[in-house]
Amino acid sequence: MKWSFRFIFILTVLLVIASFFRWSESETISTTTPGVHLTYIKDRWVGQAWVEYCPPTALCIKNYEVPLVIESDRHNSYEALIQEHGKHGLSGFLVQAWRTRDLATFIWITITSISFAGTIFTFVSFKRRKK
């Protein structure tokens, strides 16, 4: 019983630590549009490059994240980014990138939740047996 608790606890801790290593931020570019900064990030879990930004006409609490069609494609302006994504908007690539990212996130949340519940269950059952 001790070993199962330790194993599940270590698995839970490793899954939580893995979430901190999901994103790698490469560069931030100030655009010609006032107040707009494009931050290029990479999702290491699925290998997809993304660009994060806040549109100039929006009050952003959380930045928008959009997948890059070509990973090496770096835009110097907000308008060029919007134009590039307008071309590929109906191709299905952007939707597929979102679905892959959501699936990886869903799998991680499910495994982490199950291991967390297993840790609590094993700990409670271990304490009951000790009494």
PyMOL CGO cylinders between C-alpha atoms (Angstrom):
from pymol import cmd
from pymol.cgo import CYLINDER

trace = [
    CYLINDER, 0.00, 0.00, 0.00, 2.88, 2.38, 0.76, 0.3, 1, 1, 1, 1, 1, 1,
    CYLINDER, 2.88, 2.38, 0.76, 4.41, 1.76, -2.64, 0.3, 1, 1, 1, 1, 1, 1,
    CYLINDER, 4.41, 1.76, -2.64, 1.20, 2.43, -4.50, 0.3, 1, 1, 1, 1, 1, 1,
    CYLINDER, 1.20, 2.43, -4.50, 0.75, 5.71, -2.63, 0.3, 1, 1, 1, 1, 1, 1,
    CYLINDER, 0.75, 5.71, -2.63, 4.32, 6.78, -3.39, 0.3, 1, 1, 1, 1, 1, 1,
    CYLINDER, 4.32, 6.78, -3.39, 4.03, 5.81, -7.05, 0.3, 1, 1, 1, 1, 1, 1,
    CYLINDER, 4.03, 5.81, -7.05, 0.75, 7.65, -7.60, 0.3, 1, 1, 1, 1, 1, 1,
    CYLINDER, 0.75, 7.65, -7.60, 2.00, 10.68, -5.66, 0.3, 1, 1, 1, 1, 1, 1,
    CYLINDER, 2.00, 10.68, -5.66, 5.21, 10.86, -7.71, 0.3, 1, 1, 1, 1, 1, 1,
    CYLINDER, 5.21, 10.86, -7.71, 3.20, 10.45, -10.93, 0.3, 1, 1, 1, 1, 1, 1,
    CYLINDER, 3.20, 10.45, -10.93, 0.95, 13.36, -9.92, 0.3, 1, 1, 1, 1, 1, 1,
    CYLINDER, 0.95, 13.36, -9.92, 3.91, 15.59, -9.08, 0.3, 1, 1, 1, 1, 1, 1,
    CYLINDER, 3.91, 15.59, -9.08, 5.62, 14.74, -12.39, 0.3, 1, 1, 1, 1, 1, 1,
    CYLINDER, 5.62, 14.74, -12.39, 2.46, 15.53, -14.35, 0.3, 1, 1, 1, 1, 1, 1,
    CYLINDER, 2.46, 15.53, -14.35, 2.13, 18.91, -12.65, 0.3, 1, 1, 1, 1, 1, 1,
    CYLINDER, 2.13, 18.91, -12.65, 5.80, 19.67, -13.29, 0.3, 1, 1, 1, 1, 1, 1,
    CYLINDER, 5.80, 19.67, -13.29, 5.38, 18.66, -16.96, 0.3, 1, 1, 1, 1, 1, 1,
    CYLINDER, 5.38, 18.66, -16.96, 2.80, 21.41, -17.41, 0.3, 1, 1, 1, 1, 1, 1,
    CYLINDER, 2.80, 21.41, -17.41, 5.45, 24.05, -16.66, 0.3, 1, 1, 1, 1, 1, 1,
    CYLINDER, 5.45, 24.05, -16.66, 7.55, 22.80, -19.58, 0.3, 1, 1, 1, 1, 1, 1,
    CYLINDER, 7.55, 22.80, -19.58, 4.78, 22.83, -22.18, 0.3, 1, 1, 1, 1, 1, 1,
    CYLINDER, 4.78, 22.83, -22.18, 5.45, 26.23, -23.74, 0.3, 1, 1, 1, 1, 1, 1,
    CYLINDER, 5.45, 26.23, -23.74, 8.70, 27.74, -24.95, 0.3, 1, 1, 1, 1, 1, 1,
    CYLINDER, 8.70, 27.74, -24.95, 8.68, 31.43, -25.78, 0.3, 1, 1, 1, 1, 1, 1,
    CYLINDER, 8.68, 31.43, -25.78, 11.01, 32.38, -28.61, 0.3, 1, 1, 1, 1, 1, 1,
    CYLINDER, 11.01, 32.38, -28.61, 10.69, 36.11, -29.29, 0.3, 1, 1, 1, 1, 1, 1,
    CYLINDER, 10.69, 36.11, -29.29, 8.46, 39.15, -28.93, 0.3, 1, 1, 1, 1, 1, 1,
    CYLINDER, 8.46, 39.15, -28.93, 8.15, 41.61, -31.80, 0.3, 1, 1, 1, 1, 1, 1,
    CYLINDER, 8.15, 41.61, -31.80, 6.78, 45.14, -31.47, 0.3, 1, 1, 1, 1, 1, 1,
    CYLINDER, 6.78, 45.14, -31.47, 4.63, 45.84, -34.52, 0.3, 1, 1, 1, 1, 1, 1,
    CYLINDER, 4.63, 45.84, -34.52, 3.94, 48.99, -36.47, 0.3, 1, 1, 1, 1, 1, 1,
    CYLINDER, 3.94, 48.99, -36.47, 0.43, 49.03, -34.99, 0.3, 1, 1, 1, 1, 1, 1,
    CYLINDER, 0.43, 49.03, -34.99, 0.58, 50.92, -31.67, 0.3, 1, 1, 1, 1, 1, 1,
    CYLINDER, 0.58, 50.92, -31.67, 0.22, 48.72, -28.60, 0.3, 1, 1, 1, 1, 1, 1,
    CYLINDER, 0.22, 48.72, -28.60, 0.38, 45.38, -30.44, 0.3, 1, 1, 1, 1, 1, 1,
    CYLINDER, 0.38, 45.38, -30.44, 3.18, 42.96, -29.58, 0.3, 1, 1, 1, 1, 1, 1,
    CYLINDER, 3.18, 42.96, -29.58, 3.45, 39.58, -31.27, 0.3, 1, 1, 1, 1, 1, 1,
    CYLINDER, 3.45, 39.58, -31.27, 4.92, 36.87, -29.04, 0.3, 1, 1, 1, 1, 1, 1,
    CYLINDER, 4.92, 36.87, -29.04, 5.97, 33.66, -30.75, 0.3, 1, 1, 1, 1, 1, 1,
    CYLINDER, 5.97, 33.66, -30.75, 5.58, 30.54, -28.61, 0.3, 1, 1, 1, 1, 1, 1,
    CYLINDER, 5.58, 30.54, -28.61, 5.90, 26.81, -29.27, 0.3, 1, 1, 1, 1, 1, 1,
    CYLINDER, 5.90, 26.81, -29.27, 3.77, 24.08, -27.78, 0.3, 1, 1, 1, 1, 1, 1,
    CYLINDER, 3.77, 24.08, -27.78, 6.32, 21.36, -27.02, 0.3, 1, 1, 1, 1, 1, 1,
    CYLINDER, 6.32, 21.36, -27.02, 3.69, 18.68, -26.42, 0.3, 1, 1, 1, 1, 1, 1,
    CYLINDER, 3.69, 18.68, -26.42, 2.28, 18.77, -29.95, 0.3, 1, 1, 1, 1, 1, 1,
    CYLINDER, 2.28, 18.77, -29.95, 5.13, 20.55, -31.77, 0.3, 1, 1, 1, 1, 1, 1,
    CYLINDER, 5.13, 20.55, -31.77, 3.01, 23.46, -33.03, 0.3, 1, 1, 1, 1, 1, 1,
    CYLINDER, 3.01, 23.46, -33.03, 4.17, 27.08, -33.24, 0.3, 1, 1, 1, 1, 1, 1,
    CYLINDER, 4.17, 27.08, -33.24, 1.73, 29.77, -32.10, 0.3, 1, 1, 1, 1, 1, 1,
    CYLINDER, 1.73, 29.77, -32.10, 1.62, 33.55, -32.07, 0.3, 1, 1, 1, 1, 1, 1,
    CYLINDER, 1.62, 33.55, -32.07, 0.12, 35.37, -29.10, 0.3, 1, 1, 1, 1, 1, 1,
    CYLINDER, 0.12, 35.37, -29.10, -1.21, 38.91, -29.42, 0.3, 1, 1, 1, 1, 1, 1,
    CYLINDER, -1.21, 38.91, -29.42, -3.82, 41.40, -28.27, 0.3, 1, 1, 1, 1, 1, 1,
    CYLINDER, -3.82, 41.40, -28.27, -5.72, 43.19, -31.07, 0.3, 1, 1, 1, 1, 1, 1,
    CYLINDER, -5.72, 43.19, -31.07, -5.44, 46.98, -31.05, 0.3, 1, 1, 1, 1, 1, 1,
    CYLINDER, -5.44, 46.98, -31.05, -9.20, 47.52, -30.73, 0.3, 1, 1, 1, 1, 1, 1,
    CYLINDER, -9.20, 47.52, -30.73, -9.77, 45.08, -27.85, 0.3, 1, 1, 1, 1, 1, 1,
    CYLINDER, -9.77, 45.08, -27.85, -9.38, 45.28, -24.11, 0.3, 1, 1, 1, 1, 1, 1,
    CYLINDER, -9.38, 45.28, -24.11, -7.46, 42.07, -23.45, 0.3, 1, 1, 1, 1, 1, 1,
    CYLINDER, -7.46, 42.07, -23.45, -7.46, 40.21, -20.20, 0.3, 1, 1, 1, 1, 1, 1,
    CYLINDER, -7.46, 40.21, -20.20, -5.81, 37.22, -21.86, 0.3, 1, 1, 1, 1, 1, 1,
    CYLINDER, -5.81, 37.22, -21.86, -3.98, 37.40, -25.18, 0.3, 1, 1, 1, 1, 1, 1,
    CYLINDER, -3.98, 37.40, -25.18, -5.29, 35.63, -28.27, 0.3, 1, 1, 1, 1, 1, 1,
    CYLINDER, -5.29, 35.63, -28.27, -3.29, 32.63, -29.43, 0.3, 1, 1, 1, 1, 1, 1,
    CYLINDER, -3.29, 32.63, -29.43, -3.33, 31.63, -33.09, 0.3, 1, 1, 1, 1, 1, 1,
    CYLINDER, -3.33, 31.63, -33.09, -1.43, 28.74, -34.70, 0.3, 1, 1, 1, 1, 1, 1,
    CYLINDER, -1.43, 28.74, -34.70, 1.22, 29.60, -37.26, 0.3, 1, 1, 1, 1, 1, 1,
    CYLINDER, 1.22, 29.60, -37.26, 0.68, 28.01, -40.64, 0.3, 1, 1, 1, 1, 1, 1,
    CYLINDER, 0.68, 28.01, -40.64, 4.41, 27.89, -41.38, 0.3, 1, 1, 1, 1, 1, 1,
    CYLINDER, 4.41, 27.89, -41.38, 6.56, 27.62, -38.27, 0.3, 1, 1, 1, 1, 1, 1,
    CYLINDER, 6.56, 27.62, -38.27, 9.36, 29.83, -39.63, 0.3, 1, 1, 1, 1, 1, 1,
    CYLINDER, 9.36, 29.83, -39.63, 6.85, 32.50, -40.71, 0.3, 1, 1, 1, 1, 1, 1,
    CYLINDER, 6.85, 32.50, -40.71, 7.45, 35.62, -38.63, 0.3, 1, 1, 1, 1, 1, 1,
    CYLINDER, 7.45, 35.62, -38.63, 5.23, 38.66, -39.16, 0.3, 1, 1, 1, 1, 1, 1,
    CYLINDER, 5.23, 38.66, -39.16, 6.40, 42.19, -38.45, 0.3, 1, 1, 1, 1, 1, 1,
    CYLINDER, 6.40, 42.19, -38.45, 2.92, 43.69, -38.46, 0.3, 1, 1, 1, 1, 1, 1,
    CYLINDER, 2.92, 43.69, -38.46, -0.48, 42.84, -37.08, 0.3, 1, 1, 1, 1, 1, 1,
    CYLINDER, -0.48, 42.84, -37.08, -2.04, 43.41, -40.51, 0.3, 1, 1, 1, 1, 1, 1,
    CYLINDER, -2.04, 43.41, -40.51, 0.28, 40.83, -42.15, 0.3, 1, 1, 1, 1, 1, 1,
    CYLINDER, 0.28, 40.83, -42.15, -0.67, 38.28, -39.47, 0.3, 1, 1, 1, 1, 1, 1,
    CYLINDER, -0.67, 38.28, -39.47, -4.39, 38.85, -40.03, 0.3, 1, 1, 1, 1, 1, 1,
    CYLINDER, -4.39, 38.85, -40.03, -3.96, 38.70, -43.81, 0.3, 1, 1, 1, 1, 1, 1,
    CYLINDER, -3.96, 38.70, -43.81, -2.01, 35.42, -43.60, 0.3, 1, 1, 1, 1, 1, 1,
    CYLINDER, -2.01, 35.42, -43.60, -4.60, 33.81, -41.36, 0.3, 1, 1, 1, 1, 1, 1,
    CYLINDER, -4.60, 33.81, -41.36, -7.39, 35.08, -43.59, 0.3, 1, 1, 1, 1, 1, 1,
    CYLINDER, -7.39, 35.08, -43.59, -5.91, 33.04, -46.44, 0.3, 1, 1, 1, 1, 1, 1,
    CYLINDER, -5.91, 33.04, -46.44, -5.76, 29.85, -44.39, 0.3, 1, 1, 1, 1, 1, 1,
    CYLINDER, -5.76, 29.85, -44.39, -8.88, 30.40, -42.30, 0.3, 1, 1, 1, 1, 1, 1,
    CYLINDER, -8.88, 30.40, -42.30, -11.11, 28.07, -44.27, 0.3, 1, 1, 1, 1, 1, 1,
    CYLINDER, -11.11, 28.07, -44.27, -8.50, 25.40, -45.03, 0.3, 1, 1, 1, 1, 1, 1,
    CYLINDER, -8.50, 25.40, -45.03, -9.09, 23.51, -41.80, 0.3, 1, 1, 1, 1, 1, 1,
    CYLINDER, -9.09, 23.51, -41.80, -5.46, 23.75, -40.70, 0.3, 1, 1, 1, 1, 1, 1,
    CYLINDER, -5.46, 23.75, -40.70, -6.18, 26.27, -37.96, 0.3, 1, 1, 1, 1, 1, 1,
    CYLINDER, -6.18, 26.27, -37.96, -9.05, 24.18, -36.62, 0.3, 1, 1, 1, 1, 1, 1,
    CYLINDER, -9.05, 24.18, -36.62, -6.95, 21.01, -36.70, 0.3, 1, 1, 1, 1, 1, 1,
    CYLINDER, -6.95, 21.01, -36.70, -4.17, 22.75, -34.75, 0.3, 1, 1, 1, 1, 1, 1,
    CYLINDER, -4.17, 22.75, -34.75, -6.69, 23.87, -32.10, 0.3, 1, 1, 1, 1, 1, 1,
    CYLINDER, -6.69, 23.87, -32.10, -8.19, 20.37, -31.87, 0.3, 1, 1, 1, 1, 1, 1,
    CYLINDER, -8.19, 20.37, -31.87, -4.76, 18.78, -31.42, 0.3, 1, 1, 1, 1, 1, 1,
    CYLINDER, -4.76, 18.78, -31.42, -3.87, 21.27, -28.70, 0.3, 1, 1, 1, 1, 1, 1,
    CYLINDER, -3.87, 21.27, -28.70, -7.20, 20.77, -26.93, 0.3, 1, 1, 1, 1, 1, 1,
    CYLINDER, -7.20, 20.77, -26.93, -6.83, 16.98, -27.12, 0.3, 1, 1, 1, 1, 1, 1,
    CYLINDER, -6.83, 16.98, -27.12, -3.35, 17.11, -25.55, 0.3, 1, 1, 1, 1, 1, 1,
    CYLINDER, -3.35, 17.11, -25.55, -4.67, 19.40, -22.81, 0.3, 1, 1, 1, 1, 1, 1,
    CYLINDER, -4.67, 19.40, -22.81, -7.71, 17.16, -22.19, 0.3, 1, 1, 1, 1, 1, 1,
    CYLINDER, -7.71, 17.16, -22.19, -5.55, 14.04, -21.92, 0.3, 1, 1, 1, 1, 1, 1,
    CYLINDER, -5.55, 14.04, -21.92, -3.20, 15.79, -19.47, 0.3, 1, 1, 1, 1, 1, 1,
    CYLINDER, -3.20, 15.79, -19.47, -6.10, 17.06, -17.32, 0.3, 1, 1, 1, 1, 1, 1,
    CYLINDER, -6.10, 17.06, -17.32, -7.72, 13.60, -17.28, 0.3, 1, 1, 1, 1, 1, 1,
    CYLINDER, -7.72, 13.60, -17.28, -4.55, 11.75, -16.29, 0.3, 1, 1, 1, 1, 1, 1,
    CYLINDER, -4.55, 11.75, -16.29, -3.64, 14.36, -13.68, 0.3, 1, 1, 1, 1, 1, 1,
    CYLINDER, -3.64, 14.36, -13.68, -7.15, 14.29, -12.17, 0.3, 1, 1, 1, 1, 1, 1,
    CYLINDER, -7.15, 14.29, -12.17, -7.21, 10.49, -12.01, 0.3, 1, 1, 1, 1, 1, 1,
    CYLINDER, -7.21, 10.49, -12.01, -3.77, 10.33, -10.41, 0.3, 1, 1, 1, 1, 1, 1,
    CYLINDER, -3.77, 10.33, -10.41, -4.70, 13.07, -7.93, 0.3, 1, 1, 1, 1, 1, 1,
    CYLINDER, -4.70, 13.07, -7.93, -7.90, 11.23, -6.98, 0.3, 1, 1, 1, 1, 1, 1,
    CYLINDER, -7.90, 11.23, -6.98, -5.89, 7.99, -6.72, 0.3, 1, 1, 1, 1, 1, 1,
    CYLINDER, -5.89, 7.99, -6.72, -3.42, 9.69, -4.41, 0.3, 1, 1, 1, 1, 1, 1,
    CYLINDER, -3.42, 9.69, -4.41, -6.20, 10.90, -2.12, 0.3, 1, 1, 1, 1, 1, 1,
    CYLINDER, -6.20, 10.90, -2.12, -7.98, 7.52, -2.20, 0.3, 1, 1, 1, 1, 1, 1,
    CYLINDER, -7.98, 7.52, -2.20, -4.79, 5.60, -1.45, 0.3, 1, 1, 1, 1, 1, 1,
    CYLINDER, -4.79, 5.60, -1.45, -3.85, 7.98, 1.37, 0.3, 1, 1, 1, 1, 1, 1,
    CYLINDER, -3.85, 7.98, 1.37, -7.30, 7.73, 2.97, 0.3, 1, 1, 1, 1, 1, 1,
    CYLINDER, -7.30, 7.73, 2.97, -7.38, 3.94, 2.69, 0.3, 1, 1, 1, 1, 1, 1,
    CYLINDER, -7.38, 3.94, 2.69, -3.83, 3.74, 4.10, 0.3, 1, 1, 1, 1, 1, 1,
    CYLINDER, -3.83, 3.74, 4.10, -4.85, 5.86, 7.12, 0.3, 1, 1, 1, 1, 1, 1,
    CYLINDER, -4.85, 5.86, 7.12, -7.97, 3.71, 7.71, 0.3, 1, 1, 1, 1, 1, 1,
    CYLINDER, -7.97, 3.71, 7.71, -5.94, 0.52, 7.73, 0.3, 1, 1, 1, 1, 1, 1,
    CYLINDER, -5.94, 0.52, 7.73, -3.47, 1.98, 10.19, 0.3, 1, 1, 1, 1, 1, 1,
    CYLINDER, -3.47, 1.98, 10.19, -6.21, 2.58, 12.78, 0.3, 1, 1, 1, 1, 1, 1,
]
cmd.load_cgo(trace, "trace")
